[in-house]
Amino acid sequence: MGKKRKNPLIIAAKAVMLVLTAVYPLFMVCMSGAGLIYNKDSYGGKLAVVGALLIASGLVMALGAVLALPRRNLPNIAAVVCSGVGLALCLVMMYRLCSHADAAGWTDKFALTPISDMYRARILPCIAPAAIAAAVAAVQLCSYEAAEERRRRREREDAPAPKIIDD
């Protein structure tokens, strides 16, 4: 069994993915959710639930990024699922939050811009690390080395069993 080649583009993509995951899903999304929960007395219980789901989505996207690191089939499949589910949940919660902020007329008191613009600027960039995690996992699943490993495993499973009794 030969040594696995390490593709420098995949390594660079993983490094960028980890940095972006730390900044956007883990910091921006989770902190936005924590702020909604912290201020639930003035915002209401509905936005506290949105905050909790934002935190959950950020953690699920981070899990997807971590699962995309190894070059194994099951973690890579889970990485694609976690990244997609986490991103979908995050974007739905962002939509609900921005709709509520616009309906309530929330504005920045200094720039007088809608607060929903701030939420979009903080949360939308989490698309990049989720997409990178899904792409890295998909590339690793479809790589030549992974296909060869699956072929070797099938050959071992289909091999005839050794004789137990000598005839």
N, C-alpha and C positions, 0 to 999 in steps of 0.2 A: 504494500500500500504506500503510495507516494505521498509526499508532503503537499498539503494544500497551498495553492498560490494565494497570495494576498494582493488584491487589486487596490492600488493606491487611490483610485477614484472612490471606491466603496469606503475605504478608511477615512478619506476626507469628508465624504457625505455623512458618515457616522459621527465624526467630530462636530461638524456644523449642526447636525441634528441634535446632538446632546446640548450644545450651547443654546440653540434656539429653544429647545424644550425647557431648559432651566429658566430662560427669560420669559417666554410667553405662556405656555400652559401652566407651569409651576408657579411663576411669580404673578404675572399680570392677571390671568384668569382666576387663579385661586385667591389672590388679594382682592379682586373685584367682588368675588363671592363672599369673602370674609367681611368686607365692608358692608355689604347688604345685610348680612346676618348681625353684625355688630350694631347697626342702626335700625334693627327691625322694629323698635318702638315707634320710630317716626315714619318708617317706610311701610310697615304692615307685614303681616304674616305671609302674604302671597310672595312678596319679594324676598323674604327670608328663605322660602323654599327654592326660589330661583337662585339665590346665593349658594345654598347647599348643593344644588345640582350643578352650578358652575364649578364649585370646588371638586365635585365628583368627576366632572368631565375633564378637568385639568389633570387630575390624578390618573384617570384612565388613559389619556393621551400620553402621559409620562410613562406609564406602564408599557404602552405600545412601543415607545422609543427604546425602552430598556430591553424589551423582548426582541427587537430587531437587531440587537448586537451580536448574539451568537449565530453561527451558521448551521443551525439545526432546523429541521422541517417544522416540528410542532410549535416552537417559539415564534418562528416566522409567520406561520398561519395565524397564531394568536396576535401577533403584532399588527397584522393587517386589519384584523377584526377590531382590536382595541383602538387603533388609530381612527378607524372609520366611525365606530360607535361614539367614541369620545368627542370627535370633531362634530358629528351630527348633533349630539346633545348640547355641546357648547354653542353651536350656531343657533339652535332653536331657543336656548335660554337667552342668548344675546338679543335675538329678535324680540322676545317677550319683554326683556328689560328696556330695550330702546323704544318699543311701542308704549310702554308704561311711562317712560320718561318724557316722550313727546306729548302724550295725552295729558300729562300733569303739567307740562310747560316748564320742565326743569331746564335752567340755563346756568352757564358759568357766570358768576357774579362779576368777574373782571372783564372777560372778553365778550360776554353776552352771546355766546354761541350755545347751541343746544348741547346738553350733557350727553345725549345719545351719540353725538359725534365723538366725544371722548371715549365712550364705551366701545364704539366701533374701532377706533384707533388702537385701543388696548387689546381687544379680543380678536379681531380679524387676522392679525399676523400669525395666530396659532395655526392657521391653515398650512403654513410652510413646514414646520417640523412634523406635523401629522402626515403631510404628503411625502416628505422625505423618508419618514419611517416606513410608510407603506411601500414606497418605491424600493427602498433598500431591501426590505423583506421579500418583495416580489422578485427582485433580481437574484437574491440568494436562493430562493426556492426554484427558480428556473435556470440556475447556473449549471454548467457542464459538470462540475464536481458533485453537485447534489444529485443530478441525474445518474451519474456513475455510481454513487453510493447507494441509491435506490436499486439500481441494476444488480450490484454485488449482493445486496441484502436479499433480493428475490432469488438469486442463484443459490445462496446458502439455504434459504427456506425450501427450495425445490430440489435440493440435492437428495439423493437416496440415503436412507438411514443406514448406518453401519450395521453389519451383522452382529447379532448377540451370541449366537451359537455357531461354532465352526462345523461345517458339514464334511 
